């Protein structure tokens, strides 16, 4: 298991916050859910997002064309509205904040990891919404797949990616007579050796 965390460059970095209901939204692609993390975070700070596609792409490790396509789709689906260069969360998106205060948190050392796919980063957020580095997340693969609206095989692959990249402190299977659960605990803030 390796921890491949980027160095902090003196700038305060965002922790992406995504309402867990957004993760289960079947209408949205993985990139659209991921991109909304910045918009939900900037809602309280500035009220809008005026970052360029290139800047967001560099932050989230996405190609600028993917960011552009996802933003257009979010506007078309009614989650964002655009005024010039500024993107605002729509009432539809803000309703997700009002429904439930449970959030999926994705830390900078996770979303800036180039080795992790977008789905793995969102799965980390789902695990972290329950675990928060202190408790174990108990769930079957099917339950996690339903929560993210993806296949069971994707959950398996992404969990292995997260474990190999040092994003999980605990990962094992509880096998019993009636059920088979995976037990996961996300790693807290990484070992500070990488800041030297």
N, C-alpha and C positions, 0 to 999 in steps of 0.2 A: 504494500500500500504506500503510495507516495503522495506528498502534499506539494502541489505545484501552484503556489500562490504568487500573484504579481506583487512587485514592490510598491509601497505607498510613495507617491511623488509629492507629498506636501499639500495636496488638495484634499478637501473634504469630499468624500465620495458618497453617492446616493445608495441607500438600501432600497431596492425595489419592493413596493408594497402592492400586492394584487389581492382583491377580495376573492375568497375561495370559490364563490359562486361563479366568478368569471372563468376560473380554471375548468369548471364543468360545462361551460356554455358551448353547446354543439355548433352554434352558428359561426363561431370564431375559429380561425386557424391557430396553430401553435405560435407562429410569429406575431399574429395580431394580439393574442393574450399577453405575450412577452412584452410587446411594445407598449401596451396599456399600463404596464408597471411604472414606466417613467411618467406618464400622464397623471396617474393617480398620485404619485409622489409629488409632482409639481403643483397639484391642485391647491395644497395648503401653503406652499412656498410662494408661488407667483400667480397661480390661478390659470395659467396657460403654459403651453409648450411652444417655444419659438426656435428650438434647436434645429439645425439643418439635418437632412438625411445622413450626410456624411458624419457629422458629429455623433449622432445617435448610433450609427453603424459602428463607429470606432468604440463607443462606450459599451455597446451590447454584443460586440463581436458578430455583427451581421453586415452583409453587403448593402451599400446604400440603395441599390435597386430593390432589394427585399423590403427595406424600410419604407421606400416610396410606395411600393405596391400595397404594403400592409396599411399604411396611413390612408391611402385612397379607399381601400376596402372598409376601413373603420368609419370613414366619413359616409360612404354609401350605405353602410349598415346602421348608421345613426348613433354610433358610440362617440364620435368626435364631430365637431363642426369647426370649419375653418374660416378665419377672417384674415385675409392677406397672408402673412407668414406665421400667424399664430393659430395654434390648435387648442380648442377648449373641449373639456369633457361635456357631453350632452347630458340632459336630464336622465336619459335612459341609463347611461354609465354611472351617474351619481346615485341612482336608485340602488345600485349594487352596494354602495357604501352604506346606505341607510338600512338595507335589509338585515345585515349581520355585521358585527364588528370583527369577525374572524378574518385574519389576513394571512396571506402566504408571503413570507419575507425571503428575498433572495439577496444575499450579501455580495459586495463588490468582488471579493475573491472567488465567488462562484460564477457570476455572470461575465467576468472578464477572462475566464479560463477558456482558451481556444480549443481545448480537447473535449469539452462537453458540448453536446448538441442542445438545441433550443428545448427539446422535450425533456432532456435530463435536468436542465436548469429549472424548468417549471415543476418537475417532479420533486426536486430539492425543496422548492417553495411549499409544495403540498406536504411533504414530510415535516418540514420545519414549522408549518402551521400548528401541528400537534406536538411535535417533539420539543422544539425550541432548545435543543442541546441538553435537555435535562431529563426528559421522559422518553420512554420507548414508544414508537409508533407501531401499533399492531394492526395488520390488515392483510387480507388475502390479495393476491395479484389482481383478481377480478374486481375487487372493491376499488383499488387504486386506479385501475383502468377505467372503471365507470366514472370515477371522480374527475379524471382528465379527459374522458371521452376519446380514448385511444385503445389500441389492442393490448392484450395481456403480454404478448411477446415484446412489445415496446417497453412496457414497465420493467420486464426482466433485463433487457439490454441497458436501459437507462440507469437502473439501480446498480448494475455492475460497473457502468461508467463512473457513477458517483463514488462508489467504493474504491475503485482503482485510482481516482484522482484525490482521495483523501477527504472527501466531503462528508463521509459517514464515519462516526465513531464505532457504531455497532451495526452489524448486519448478519442475521442468522435466521434459520427457519425453525418454527415450532411445529413439529409433526405430531398429530394426535389421531385418535380413532375417527373422529367426526370431521375434523378440519385441519387444514394446513395453512399456517399463517407465516408471513415474514415479519421479523421484528427489526426495526430500523431506528437509529438515533442519529440525528445530524450532528456534525461537529460544530462546536461553538466557534468563536473567533479563533482563527488559526494560530498556531504557535508563532510567536512574534520574532522568531529567528530570521524570518524572511525580510524583516524591515531593516536589518543591518546593512 
